[in-house]
């Protein structure tokens, strides 16, 4: 099993967040791995966040005690003193900030 944080909000800009991509990846892994090609095992990609809003993801993480300060969403981070700072301007950052705001939870990661 492979777990991925793909989310339906990301469909438009990120083809690898679409269910069709996930199923195609499973089919590829079934044919490209010894377990699938020789052992008949089915490779599974699990995307438990796929149908949740960004705010629901933040709320669920808070309920589970996940330290979201250990996550990064930015596609254009800046390195300063060995720390990755999120840009705050790319689509991923904008969606993240909106999700935290809608959930009423402060975003714990550093931004430029």
C-alpha positions as a printed NumPy array, in Angstrom:
array([[  0.   ,   0.   ,   0.   ],
       [  1.042,   3.541,  -0.76 ],
       [ -0.717,   6.389,   1.039],
       [ -0.878,   9.765,  -0.706],
       [ -2.301,  13.096,   0.457],
       [ -3.971,  13.835,  -2.884],
       [ -7.032,  16.046,  -2.631],
       [ -9.897,  16.865,  -5.015],
       [ -9.306,  20.614,  -4.623],
       [ -5.981,  20.059,  -6.397],
       [ -7.484,  18.311,  -9.48 ],
       [ -7.311,  21.332, -11.756],
       [ -3.623,  22.071, -11.394],
       [ -2.157,  18.712, -10.463],
       [ -3.009,  15.69 , -12.66 ],
       [ -1.43 ,  13.319, -10.121],
       [ -4.234,  14.222,  -7.671],
       [ -6.928,  12.674,  -9.866],
       [ -8.48 ,   9.251,  -9.21 ],
       [ -7.686,   8.269, -12.808],
       [ -3.976,   8.825, -12.164],
       [ -4.097,   6.816,  -8.942],
       [ -5.783,   3.842, -10.679],
       [ -3.301,   4.04 , -13.573],
       [ -0.408,   4.045, -11.082],
       [ -1.854,   0.935,  -9.422],
       [ -2.093,  -0.805, -12.809],
       [  1.507,   0.148, -13.614],
       [  2.76 ,  -1.143, -10.251],
       [  0.849,  -4.403, -10.757],
       [  2.797,  -4.97 , -13.973],
       [  6.139,  -3.451, -12.937],
       [  6.728,  -5.162,  -9.584],
       [  7.597,  -8.773,  -8.883],
       [  4.764,  -8.989,  -6.359],
       [  2.253,  -7.925,  -8.988],
       [  3.673,  -9.499, -12.128],
       [  4.718, -12.81 , -10.587],
       [  2.865, -13.092,  -7.31 ],
       [ -0.559, -11.847,  -8.311],
       [ -0.535,  -9.166,  -5.604],
       [ -2.525,  -5.992,  -6.27 ],
       [ -0.711,  -2.745,  -5.492],
       [ -3.012,  -0.235,  -3.773],
       [ -2.816,   3.538,  -3.64 ],
       [ -4.863,   4.921,  -0.768],
       [ -5.932,   8.575,  -0.856],
       [ -7.921,   9.092,   2.362],
       [ -8.029,  12.886,   1.962],
       [ -9.265,  12.86 ,  -1.62 ],
       [-12.849,  13.977,  -0.957],
       [-12.194,  16.3  ,   1.992],
       [-11.969,  20.086,   1.78 ],
       [ -8.709,  21.705,   2.864],
       [-10.459,  22.946,   6.029],
       [-11.697,  19.408,   6.771],
       [ -8.154,  18.093,   6.365],
       [ -6.828,  20.667,   8.852],
       [ -9.655,  19.882,  11.301],
       [ -9.078,  16.121,  11.006],
       [ -5.34 ,  16.594,  11.559],
       [ -6.035,  18.676,  14.676],
       [ -8.393,  15.968,  15.991],
       [ -5.698,  13.33 ,  15.451],
       [ -2.958,  15.437,  17.042],
       [ -0.934,  15.69 ,  13.834],
       [  1.866,  18.255,  14.006],
       [  1.161,  20.235,  10.845],
       [  4.303,  22.238,  11.531],
       [  6.161,  19.245,  10.074],
       [  4.379,  19.552,   6.731],
       [  5.17 ,  21.658,   3.703],
       [  2.903,  22.334,   0.761],
       [  4.86 ,  24.993,  -1.111],
       [  6.102,  24.366,  -4.638],
       [  8.635,  27.219,  -4.426],
       [ 10.123,  27.225,  -0.896],
       [ 13.051,  29.462,   0.043],
       [ 15.925,  28.054,   2.123],
       [ 17.13 ,  30.304,   4.962],
       [ 19.546,  29.094,   7.608],
       [ 18.647,  25.484,   6.827],
       [ 14.902,  26.103,   7.153],
       [ 12.465,  25.808,   4.261],
       [ 10.189,  28.858,   4.224],
       [  6.989,  28.614,   2.214],
       [  6.545,  31.349,  -0.388],
       [  2.902,  32.113,   0.456],
       [  2.162,  32.908,  -3.197],
       [  2.068,  29.646,  -5.166],
       [ -1.286,  27.922,  -5.699],
       [ -0.45 ,  25.273,  -3.1  ],
       [  0.34 ,  27.898,  -0.438],
       [ -2.802,  29.875,  -1.241],
       [ -4.979,  26.751,  -0.926],
       [ -3.23 ,  25.777,   2.309],
       [ -3.643,  29.224,   3.882],
       [ -7.311,  29.298,   2.861],
       [ -7.882,  25.856,   4.407],
       [ -6.303,  26.861,   7.708],
       [ -8.291,  30.128,   7.765],
       [-11.572,  28.318,   7.052],
       [-10.78 ,  25.778,   9.784],
       [-10.003,  28.589,  12.246],
       [ -6.583,  27.095,  12.957],
       [ -3.324,  29.076,  12.727],
       [ -0.892,  27.684,  10.157],
       [  2.232,  26.697,  12.134],
       [  4.753,  26.728,   9.281],
       [  7.083,  29.637,   8.506],
       [  6.491,  31.769,   5.424],
       [  8.816,  34.224,   3.66 ]])
